[in-house]
Structure formats: structure tokens, C-alpha cells
């Protein structure tokens, strides 16, 4: 227009649009920052791993843990991961549970492979902790042929891997190699008293021949071997249905069910907390002693007295009820740990009562999640799992 109002309008409109663009950019920037912050927080929550030591590459080992999603294996994995090593877990998930290692999933140092050690596997590793095998009587008796194959073919496969990669291998053997002992306490020099055709033989004899294989490979193929004879162990992540003394007694006590003992409860057992066992395994693997070593707590309890202890610690009103004795149940079991003290500088540190308090709390949390836990009896049974992979009697 002639008075210039049209020009002013365009100028004001351009100024307004410029301010609007600036406001849009500011809002977009703030929204983007908020979104990035939200994603960062969410990612941090998802990957809130336990603290891991940073090791120089030359010190970082590639460590295979078979059975690493199980009770003992998962605690060992925690220690190895936090020490800064690369850890590969191989587990067929028969008694292992992914939840035991879920806090490591996605970590660059961690790998979980669902695989059965009865089948060969090709990996590159520096150390092998061979834990794979069901360890509670109801579970290893469920499919005795598969249990034998795990201890024999599985151990042969791991020894072959150790030979090819020049890895040091540790076998978790068991106090069951001593059978129903006639010598008390049991030292590593005792050859044992085992029924080779009884219901426990698939595990007892399987571990005995696994030890034989370890030393045959040491002598013939120069494989570095370590053998740990593990005595009764307890702690968080025990399988709720493993049917063993500690888990059954606690599950029964906190649910107010009868605490069941087999026979008169006069048979004795020695119980160690899982953290002590893991420390012993690592010291054995990293040390220079290659003969078998007992890893256990010499504190000995009559099973009936142990039931009373757990009843007291849980504040339970359960009744202790005696059932018929089981076949080939050892009358006494207590480790002589002289070798572990001398060669590894190891002895248990966690008092049984302290370990039981932590284990009781764990089972209370398990019970809160599941609503009810049915204790496992002495007969052969399959672990109750919520996945499709099975360990069936047809897998021979």
C-alpha cells in the first residue's frame, strides 16, 4: 500500500515466523534431550551389571563353565565375571535355570550357550570348569543312563577340548566317590565303599570314572587337570525341587509342612556355604596342586539335629516326621580338609547359621513368586521347569 503498512505487515509476519521456528527448534531440542535421557536411564536399568574389574587383555582369560546356569555354577560365574574374565556358560538347562545368570545377559564378557556336553562343542578357551551333571539323587536317578553319559562322554568331550586348546581343566567330582564310607572322616587317600549296581551308582561310579579319565589324559596327553571332591553345599539359587536335605527342610519349614527325615535321622552330613566352595574351586584351578582335593565343611550334623536347627531358624511350627530309610544312604559323611588347608590355604569361612539365614531368605522369595513349592521326595524325579527343553527317559 502507499502508506507502507503492507511492508510492515510482511516484516512483522517474517519476524513472527522466525520466532516460531526458534520456539519449535527449542521445544524439539528439549524433547529430544528428554527422550535421550529416558532411553539412557532405561538402558542403564536394563544393563545394571554387577561391578566388573577391568583387566589388561593379556591377563583376561577365556573361561568355560559347563553347568554354569546351575546352583554352584552360577555363583562361580559371578566370581569369574567380576574378576574381569570372559566367561562362556554351556548348560542344557535340565537343572540349570537362565534366571541364575540373567544379570549377565548382554554383557560383552559373557556368553550363554544352551548345549548338552554329551555332544562335542568347538570353542577356544584357556580354562574349563566342568560342573555339568545333575547332583541331587532324585534328579540323577531320573535318567541314570543319561547321568552316566554326562559323566563319561561329557567329560571325554571336555578333555578333548582341553587337549586341543591346551586349557587347564577342573572336574567337580563329589564326596559320593567315597560311597557309604567305612573310614571317618574321609581323606583323599580313601578309595571308598561304593555299591556299583545300586540306585546311586549312576552318579557315584560316573564321577569315579570321570576322575580316572582326568588322570589318564594328564598322563597320556599332558593335559593340566584339577579334581575337586565336593561335599554337601547349600545357598541361594539351589533348585527348589532338588530334594536335598537343606532345600527340602527349609521349604517344608517355611510352609508349615512336616519336615521329613529318612530313617531315624542319625546319619550325619557336613554342610558348606556356596561362597566357600567357589573360593576353593578358584584356588584349586589357579594353584599348582593336581591331585584330588576335598572341598567341604568339617562341621558335622546328625540329619535330625539339622532339621531341628532349621525349624528354629525359620520360627516354624512344623512337625519332624520320620519316613522309611532310603537305599544306600551313607551313614556318615565328613571331609578331612588337611590337603585343602596345606595346598590351597583354604578352609570354610561362612558359619553354617549365617549361610542358612541367607538361604532361608532366598527360599522365602522363591515361595512368594511361586505361591507354593512341593518338596521332592527320595524317588527319581524330573526337575520342575518352565521351558520346553526336556531331559526325558528316551534320551539314551
RODRENLO-846581 format. One line per 3 residues: number of its first residue (from 1); their letters; for each residue x, y, z of C-alpha. Coordinates in steps of 0.05 Angstrom, whole numbers, plus 5000, padded with zeros to 4 digits. Example, Ala and Ser with C-alpha at 12.3 -4.5 7.8 and 13.67 -1.06 7.14 Angstrom:
# residues 2
1 = as = 5246/4910/5156; 5273/4979/5143
# end
This chain:
# residues 396
1 = xxx = 5000/5000/5000; 5020/5073/4992; 5028/5085/5068
4 = xxx = 5077/5025/5076; 5031/4984/5121; 5036/4924/5075
7 = xxx = 5111/4924/5081; 5108/4928/5157; 5059/4870/5157
10 = xxx = 5106/4827/5118; 5164/4846/5163; 5124/4831/5227
13 = xxx = 5099/4766/5197; 5170/4744/5179; 5194/4763/5249
16 = xxx = 5136/4723/5279; 5152/4662/5236; 5225/4667/5254
19 = xxx = 5208/4667/5328; 5160/4609/5317; 5216/4569/5284
22 = xxx = 5262/4585/5341; 5209/4561/5391; 5199/4497/5352
25 = xxx = 5273/4483/5350; 5279/4496/5425; 5220/4450/5441
28 = xxx = 5247/4396/5394; 5315/4402/5427; 5285/4396/5496
31 = xxx = 5241/4337/5476; 5300/4302/5443; 5342/4312/5505
34 = xxx = 5287/4285/5549; 5278/4224/5504; 5353/4211/5502
37 = xxx = 5355/4217/5578; 5296/4169/5585; 5330/4118/5539
40 = xxx = 5395/4126/5576; 5360/4113/5643; 5323/4054/5615
43 = xxx = 5386/4025/5585; 5423/4035/5650; 5367/3998/5686
46 = xxx = 5368/3940/5637; 5443/3933/5638; 5457/3948/5711
49 = xxx = 5511/3894/5714; 5548/3877/5778; 5616/3913/5782
52 = xxx = 5668/3881/5736; 5743/3891/5743; 5779/3917/5682
55 = xxx = 5837/3870/5664; 5892/3881/5613; 5879/3836/5552
58 = xxx = 5940/3794/5568; 5911/3777/5637; 5839/3765/5614
61 = xxx = 5824/3691/5608; 5771/3656/5566; 5737/3610/5616
64 = xxx = 5686/3557/5600; 5638/3536/5656; 5596/3475/5639
67 = xxx = 5533/3472/5681; 5543/3547/5692; 5469/3562/5698
70 = xxx = 5461/3516/5757; 5466/3529/5831; 5541/3525/5842
73 = xxx = 5559/3542/5770; 5523/3609/5771; 5559/3631/5834
76 = xxx = 5625/3611/5802; 5606/3651/5740; 5593/3713/5784
79 = xxx = 5663/3709/5814; 5698/3699/5747; 5658/3754/5713
82 = xxx = 5671/3804/5768; 5745/3787/5765; 5744/3813/5693
85 = xxx = 5749/3748/5653; 5710/3727/5591; 5661/3672/5612
88 = xxx = 5624/3622/5568; 5569/3582/5601; 5547/3516/5569
91 = xxx = 5485/3486/5600; 5429/3441/5575; 5381/3472/5626
94 = xxx = 5360/3405/5657; 5373/3430/5727; 5403/3498/5707
97 = xxx = 5359/3560/5703; 5370/3620/5659; 5348/3666/5716
100 = xxx = 5411/3646/5754; 5454/3682/5702; 5403/3732/5675
103 = xxx = 5440/3790/5707; 5499/3778/5659; 5459/3771/5594
106 = xxx = 5483/3822/5543; 5549/3836/5578; 5607/3836/5527
109 = xxx = 5647/3787/5570; 5590/3737/5578; 5561/3684/5532
112 = xxx = 5507/3632/5546; 5503/3571/5501; 5446/3521/5511
115 = xxx = 5482/3457/5494; 5490/3386/5522; 5562/3367/5538
118 = xxx = 5547/3296/5514; 5554/3327/5445; 5622/3357/5425
121 = xxx = 5629/3432/5420; 5684/3473/5387; 5708/3532/5428
124 = xxx = 5773/3569/5442; 5785/3573/5518; 5841/3578/5569
127 = xxx = 5806/3544/5628; 5749/3494/5635; 5708/3486/5698
130 = xxx = 5669/3422/5684; 5608/3423/5730; 5555/3394/5683
133 = xxx = 5517/3337/5715; 5454/3331/5758; 5478/3327/5831
136 = xxx = 5417/3311/5873; 5394/3238/5879; 5323/3248/5853
139 = xxx = 5349/3285/5792; 5408/3240/5774; 5365/3177/5785
142 = xxx = 5311/3203/5738; 5351/3182/5677; 5410/3141/5701
145 = xxx = 5436/3125/5631; 5439/3199/5614; 5473/3214/5681
148 = xxx = 5527/3163/5665; 5535/3191/5595; 5542/3262/5623
151 = xxx = 5598/3240/5670; 5633/3197/5617; 5621/3223/5546
154 = xxx = 5612/3294/5572; 5678/3291/5609; 5713/3260/5549
157 = xxx = 5688/3316/5505; 5713/3369/5553; 5781/3334/5560
160 = xxx = 5786/3332/5484; 5772/3406/5483; 5824/3418/5537
163 = xxx = 5875/3377/5498; 5862/3415/5433; 5864/3484/5464
166 = xxx = 5917/3469/5517; 5868/3492/5570; 5872/3473/5643
169 = xxx = 5810/3433/5664; 5778/3426/5733; 5728/3370/5746
172 = xxx = 5677/3379/5801; 5676/3309/5829; 5639/3291/5893
175 = xxx = 5642/3262/5962; 5598/3207/5933; 5661/3174/5906
178 = xxx = 5671/3152/5978; 5602/3117/5978; 5579/3094/6047
181 = xxx = 5647/3104/6079; 5679/3057/6128; 5733/3109/6144
184 = xxx = 5715/3173/6181; 5728/3228/6166; 5744/3217/6093
187 = xxx = 5812/3237/6065; 5831/3237/5992; 5872/3174/6001
190 = xxx = 5809/3134/6019; 5786/3091/5959; 5714/3088/5980
193 = xxx = 5659/3038/5993; 5611/3042/5935; 5555/2996/5911
196 = xxx = 5567/2992/5836; 5496/2969/5819; 5454/3009/5869
199 = xxx = 5407/3067/5853; 5462/3118/5866; 5514/3082/5824
202 = xxx = 5499/3121/5760; 5526/3184/5796; 5577/3153/5843
205 = xxx = 5611/3109/5791; 5603/3161/5736; 5644/3211/5777
208 = xxx = 5695/3157/5795; 5708/3141/5722; 5709/3215/5705
211 = xxx = 5766/3222/5754; 5801/3163/5721; 5794/3197/5653
214 = xxx = 5823/3262/5680; 5887/3229/5703; 5892/3186/5641
217 = xxx = 5892/3250/5599; 5942/3282/5646; 5990/3223/5639
220 = xxx = 5980/3206/5565; 5964/3275/5534; 5997/3323/5584
223 = xxx = 5930/3358/5598; 5933/3401/5661; 5878/3374/5707
226 = xxx = 5847/3391/5774; 5797/3350/5813; 5752/3377/5869
229 = xxx = 5713/3328/5912; 5655/3370/5935; 5616/3356/5999
232 = xxx = 5545/3379/6014; 5536/3451/5993; 5478/3500/6003
235 = xxx = 5460/3572/5989; 5416/3617/5946; 5397/3591/5876
238 = xxx = 5391/3519/5899; 5338/3486/5856; 5273/3487/5896
241 = xxx = 5258/3415/5875; 5326/3384/5883; 5303/3340/5941
244 = xxx = 5366/3351/5983; 5368/3360/6058; 5376/3436/6062
247 = xxx = 5327/3455/6008; 5273/3405/6030; 5278/3423/6104
250 = xxx = 5274/3498/6090; 5217/3492/6040; 5178/3448/6088
253 = xxx = 5192/3492/6149; 5173/3559/6118; 5108/3529/6090
256 = xxx = 5089/3496/6156; 5092/3427/6126; 5120/3366/6162
259 = xxx = 5196/3364/6159; 5211/3294/6133; 5273/3254/6150
262 = xxx = 5290/3185/6124; 5304/3132/6176; 5318/3155/6247
265 = xxx = 5357/3216/6224; 5421/3192/6258; 5461/3194/6193
268 = xxx = 5510/3252/6191; 5525/3305/6139; 5572/3364/6133
271 = xxx = 5546/3428/6101; 5586/3485/6069; 5561/3551/6042
274 = xxx = 5567/3561/5967; 5614/3622/5972; 5665/3579/6009
277 = xxx = 5661/3525/5955; 5671/3575/5898; 5732/3604/5933
280 = xxx = 5760/3533/5939; 5748/3517/5866; 5783/3580/5842
283 = xxx = 5843/3568/5887; 5848/3497/5862; 5843/3518/5789
286 = xxx = 5895/3573/5796; 5942/3533/5841; 5996/3482/5827
289 = xxx = 5966/3420/5861; 5938/3369/5813; 5914/3311/5857
292 = xxx = 5842/3307/5883; 5823/3356/5938; 5764/3352/5987
295 = xxx = 5725/3417/5989; 5676/3416/6046; 5660/3439/6117
298 = xxx = 5682/3391/6172; 5625/3414/6218; 5583/3351/6223
301 = xxx = 5509/3347/6240; 5461/3290/6251; 5405/3299/6200
304 = xxx = 5353/3301/6255; 5391/3355/6293; 5398/3395/6228
307 = xxx = 5322/3391/6218; 5313/3420/6288; 5363/3476/6273
310 = xxx = 5325/3496/6210; 5259/3493/6246; 5286/3541/6299
313 = xxx = 5318/3588/6248; 5253/3594/6208; 5209/3600/6270
316 = xxx = 5167/3543/6242; 5114/3502/6278; 5127/3443/6231
319 = xxx = 5129/3372/6259; 5191/3329/6245; 5167/3263/6216
322 = xxx = 5208/3201/6202; 5198/3162/6137; 5230/3095/6115
325 = xxx = 5305/3099/6102; 5329/3104/6030; 5373/3053/5995
328 = xxx = 5449/3062/6002; 5441/3127/6041; 5510/3140/6071
331 = xxx = 5511/3134/6147; 5564/3188/6156; 5599/3240/6114
334 = xxx = 5652/3289/6136; 5712/3315/6098; 5784/3314/6120
337 = xxx = 5807/3381/6091; 5881/3376/6111; 5901/3376/6037
340 = xxx = 5859/3438/6021; 5889/3475/6080; 5960/3455/6062
343 = xxx = 5959/3461/5986; 5907/3516/5975; 5908/3555/6040
346 = xxx = 5833/3542/6041; 5783/3529/6096; 5709/3547/6102
349 = xxx = 5696/3618/6129; 5620/3625/6129; 5587/3596/6192
352 = xxx = 5531/3548/6177; 5479/3590/6213; 5498/3652/6174
355 = xxx = 5493/3615/6108; 5427/3584/6128; 5398/3653/6143
358 = xxx = 5415/3676/6072; 5387/3612/6042; 5323/3616/6082
361 = xxx = 5312/3687/6056; 5324/3663/5984; 5271/3608/5991
364 = xxx = 5222/3657/6022; 5229/3699/5959; 5221/3637/5915
367 = xxx = 5158/3619/5952; 5130/3689/5945; 5139/3683/5869
370 = xxx = 5112/3613/5861; 5056/3612/5913; 5074/3541/5935
373 = xxx = 5134/3495/5929; 5122/3420/5932; 5182/3386/5966
376 = xxx = 5214/3329/5926; 5215/3260/5956; 5270/3209/5953
379 = xxx = 5246/3176/5888; 5273/3193/5819; 5240/3256/5792
382 = xxx = 5249/3308/5737; 5263/3380/5758; 5202/3424/5751
385 = xxx = 5220/3475/5698; 5182/3525/5656; 5214/3512/5589
388 = xxx = 5206/3462/5533; 5274/3431/5534; 5269/3364/5569
391 = xxx = 5314/3310/5598; 5270/3250/5583; 5279/3176/5591
394 = xxx = 5281/3168/5515; 5346/3208/5511; 5393/3149/5515
# end
